[in-house]
């Protein structure tokens, strides 16, 4: 597994892919939070908070994670190296997990620099340091778990096809549905308990829960379960085609 992990991580940074993906994510978050006027802009908010980052980032992740993951299996099939890969003394689980953790590492690398925004707001706050640290770090942990699930979905989408563009589109659609689709479905109901139950199936409800600064074990279990389900589906798909 570690040999696959090193190979994939090296592949991300041996060409422009890794740098472009990380650069675009940081550029967009920086522009929306500090330059472009609007609801996301920290300076326009009038008070010290980083809420804009955690409202914006999940939507950027909808494209960042699929962009990172679209090549994981699709490229191997397109170039014919998949046949060579499966002949190596590695199980399907080792191949999948090696690629999965490499993609997740790249997304985390893109996310870590955004922690600097917290320290920037702490410095700008009046009085100094008057920032809700619990809300920031809770939301930051929520983004990490969001990446865990989106990368699992992206890997699954990449395993379905040899076309990277199709893999990207499929991953975006699934991630969007998992994040926002259940809230849309819940809006058609009037019963409060039914609405809550439907929303709890989606990712957004658990992300919002963690973003309040309370890291609940049920939310963590949910994120891990979703990642396991899509990783298992990836394994089933690859074993079928193997």
C-alpha positions as CSV (number, residue, x, y, z in Angstrom):
1,X,0.0,0.0,0.0
2,X,2.8,2.5,0.9
3,X,4.5,1.9,-2.5
4,X,1.2,2.9,-4.2
5,X,0.8,5.8,-1.9
6,X,4.3,7.1,-2.6
7,X,3.9,6.5,-6.4
8,X,0.6,8.4,-6.5
9,X,1.7,11.3,-4.4
10,X,4.9,11.6,-6.5
11,X,2.7,11.6,-9.6
12,X,0.6,14.5,-8.4
13,X,3.7,16.7,-7.9
14,X,5.9,15.4,-10.8
15,X,3.6,17.3,-13.2
16,X,1.5,20.4,-12.9
17,X,-1.7,18.7,-11.6
18,X,-0.9,18.9,-7.9
19,X,0.4,22.5,-8.0
20,X,-2.5,23.7,-10.2
21,X,-5.2,22.1,-8.0
22,X,-3.7,23.4,-4.7
23,X,-3.0,26.8,-6.3
24,X,-6.5,27.3,-7.7
25,X,-8.1,26.4,-4.3
26,X,-5.9,28.7,-2.3
27,X,-6.3,31.5,-4.9
28,X,-10.1,31.3,-4.9
29,X,-10.4,31.2,-1.1
30,X,-8.0,34.1,-0.8
31,X,-9.8,36.2,-3.4
32,X,-13.3,35.5,-2.0
33,X,-12.3,36.0,1.6
34,X,-10.1,39.1,1.3
35,X,-10.5,40.8,-2.1
36,X,-13.8,40.2,-3.8
37,X,-16.6,42.2,-2.1
38,X,-19.5,40.1,-0.9
39,X,-21.0,37.9,1.8
40,X,-17.8,35.8,2.0
41,X,-15.4,38.7,2.5
42,X,-14.0,38.8,6.0
43,X,-13.2,42.5,5.9
44,X,-16.7,43.4,4.7
45,X,-18.3,41.4,7.6
46,X,-17.5,44.1,10.1
47,X,-16.6,41.7,12.8
48,X,-13.8,39.1,13.4
49,X,-14.9,35.8,12.0
50,X,-13.9,33.2,9.4
51,X,-17.4,32.0,8.7
52,X,-17.0,32.8,5.0
53,X,-14.3,30.2,4.6
54,X,-16.4,27.4,5.9
55,X,-19.4,28.4,3.8
56,X,-17.3,28.7,0.7
57,X,-14.9,25.7,1.1
58,X,-17.5,22.9,0.9
59,X,-18.6,24.2,-2.5
60,X,-15.0,24.5,-3.7
61,X,-14.4,21.0,-2.4
62,X,-17.1,19.8,-4.8
63,X,-14.7,20.5,-7.6
64,X,-11.3,20.2,-5.9
65,X,-11.7,16.6,-4.7
66,X,-13.2,15.2,-8.0
67,X,-10.4,17.0,-9.9
68,X,-7.8,15.4,-7.7
69,X,-9.4,11.9,-7.9
70,X,-10.5,11.7,-11.5
71,X,-7.2,10.3,-12.7
72,X,-6.7,7.7,-9.9
73,X,-8.1,4.7,-11.8
74,X,-9.4,6.2,-15.1
75,X,-5.9,7.1,-16.2
76,X,-4.5,3.7,-15.4
77,X,-7.2,2.1,-17.6
78,X,-6.8,4.7,-20.3
79,X,-3.0,4.2,-20.6
80,X,-3.2,0.4,-20.1
81,X,-1.0,0.4,-16.9
82,X,-3.9,-1.0,-14.9
83,X,-3.2,-4.4,-16.3
84,X,0.4,-4.2,-15.1
85,X,-0.7,-2.9,-11.7
86,X,-3.1,-5.7,-10.9
87,X,-0.4,-8.3,-11.7
88,X,1.7,-7.0,-8.8
89,X,1.6,-8.8,-5.5
90,X,-0.9,-6.3,-4.1
91,X,-4.5,-6.8,-3.1
92,X,-7.3,-4.7,-4.4
93,X,-7.6,-3.1,-0.9
94,X,-4.0,-2.1,-0.9
95,X,-4.2,-0.5,-4.3
96,X,-7.4,1.4,-3.5
97,X,-6.2,2.6,-0.1
98,X,-2.8,3.6,-1.4
99,X,-4.4,5.8,-4.1
100,X,-7.1,7.0,-1.7
101,X,-4.7,8.3,1.0
102,X,-2.5,9.9,-1.7
103,X,-5.4,11.9,-3.0
104,X,-6.6,12.7,0.5
105,X,-3.1,13.9,1.4
106,X,-3.1,16.3,-1.5
107,X,-6.5,17.8,-0.5
108,X,-5.2,18.2,3.1
109,X,-2.1,19.9,1.8
110,X,-4.4,22.4,0.0
111,X,-6.5,22.9,3.2
112,X,-3.7,23.4,5.7
113,X,-2.6,26.9,4.6
114,X,-6.2,28.2,5.1
115,X,-5.5,27.9,8.9
116,X,-3.4,31.1,8.4
117,X,-6.7,32.9,7.9
118,X,-7.6,32.2,11.6
119,X,-4.4,33.8,12.8
120,X,-4.9,36.8,10.4
121,X,-8.4,37.4,11.9
122,X,-7.0,37.0,15.4
123,X,-4.5,39.8,14.6
124,X,-7.2,42.0,13.0
125,X,-9.7,41.5,15.8
126,X,-10.5,44.3,18.3
127,X,-9.6,43.5,21.0
128,X,-6.8,41.3,19.8
129,X,-7.7,37.6,19.8
130,X,-11.4,38.2,20.1
131,X,-12.3,35.2,17.9
132,X,-14.4,32.1,18.5
133,X,-11.6,29.5,18.3
134,X,-13.9,26.6,19.0
135,X,-16.1,27.4,16.0
136,X,-13.1,27.8,13.7
137,X,-11.3,24.6,14.6
138,X,-14.6,22.7,14.7
139,X,-15.3,23.8,11.2
140,X,-11.8,23.1,10.2
141,X,-12.1,19.5,11.4
142,X,-15.4,19.3,9.6
143,X,-13.7,20.3,6.3
144,X,-11.1,17.5,6.9
145,X,-13.9,14.9,7.3
146,X,-15.7,16.4,4.3
147,X,-12.5,15.7,2.3
148,X,-12.4,12.2,3.6
149,X,-15.8,11.5,2.1
150,X,-15.4,13.5,-1.1
151,X,-12.2,11.7,-1.9
152,X,-13.9,8.3,-1.4
153,X,-16.6,9.4,-3.8
154,X,-14.1,10.7,-6.3
155,X,-12.1,7.4,-6.2
156,X,-15.3,5.5,-6.7
157,X,-16.3,7.6,-9.7
158,X,-12.8,7.2,-11.2
159,X,-13.2,3.4,-10.9
160,X,-16.3,3.5,-13.1
161,X,-14.7,4.7,-16.3
162,X,-11.5,5.2,-18.3
163,X,-12.5,8.8,-19.2
164,X,-11.3,11.3,-16.6
165,X,-13.8,14.0,-17.6
166,X,-16.7,11.6,-17.0
167,X,-15.2,10.5,-13.7
168,X,-15.0,14.2,-12.7
169,X,-18.6,14.9,-13.6
170,X,-19.9,11.8,-11.9
171,X,-18.0,12.6,-8.7
172,X,-19.3,16.2,-8.7
173,X,-22.9,15.0,-9.1
174,X,-22.6,12.4,-6.3
175,X,-20.8,14.8,-4.0
176,X,-23.4,17.5,-4.6
177,X,-26.3,15.1,-3.9
178,X,-24.6,13.8,-0.8
179,X,-24.0,17.3,0.5
180,X,-27.1,19.2,-0.6
181,X,-29.5,16.7,-2.2
182,X,-31.1,15.4,1.0
183,X,-31.8,18.9,2.2
184,X,-33.7,19.5,-1.1
185,X,-35.7,16.3,-0.6
186,X,-36.5,17.2,3.0
187,X,-37.9,20.6,1.8
188,X,-40.8,18.7,0.3
189,X,-42.0,17.5,3.7
190,X,-43.8,19.3,6.4
191,X,-43.3,17.0,9.4
192,X,-40.4,18.3,11.5
193,X,-39.1,14.9,12.5
194,X,-39.2,13.6,9.0
195,X,-37.3,16.6,7.7
196,X,-34.6,16.1,10.4
197,X,-34.3,12.4,9.6
198,X,-33.9,13.0,5.9
199,X,-31.4,15.8,6.4
200,X,-29.3,13.6,8.7
201,X,-28.7,11.2,5.8
202,X,-26.9,13.9,4.0
203,X,-23.4,15.3,4.7
204,X,-24.3,18.9,5.3
205,X,-26.2,18.3,8.5
206,X,-23.2,16.6,10.1
207,X,-20.8,19.2,8.7
208,X,-23.0,21.9,10.2
209,X,-23.1,20.0,13.5
210,X,-19.3,19.9,13.8
211,X,-19.0,23.5,12.6
212,X,-20.7,24.6,15.8
213,X,-17.5,23.7,17.6
214,X,-18.9,20.4,19.2
215,X,-17.2,17.3,17.8
216,X,-19.8,14.6,18.2
217,X,-18.8,11.0,17.9
218,X,-22.0,10.4,15.9
219,X,-20.9,12.9,13.3
220,X,-17.4,11.4,13.1
221,X,-18.9,7.9,12.8
222,X,-21.1,9.1,9.9
223,X,-18.2,10.6,7.9
224,X,-16.2,7.4,8.4
225,X,-19.1,5.2,7.4
226,X,-19.7,7.1,4.2
227,X,-16.0,6.8,3.3
228,X,-16.1,3.1,4.0
229,X,-19.2,2.6,1.9
230,X,-17.7,4.3,-1.2
231,X,-14.4,2.6,-0.7
232,X,-16.1,-0.8,-0.5
233,X,-18.1,0.1,-3.7
234,X,-14.8,1.0,-5.4
235,X,-13.4,-2.4,-4.4
236,X,-16.5,-4.3,-5.7
237,X,-16.3,-2.5,-9.0
238,X,-12.6,-3.1,-9.5
239,X,-12.8,-6.7,-8.4
240,X,-15.7,-7.2,-10.9
241,X,-13.6,-5.8,-13.8
242,X,-10.4,-7.5,-12.6
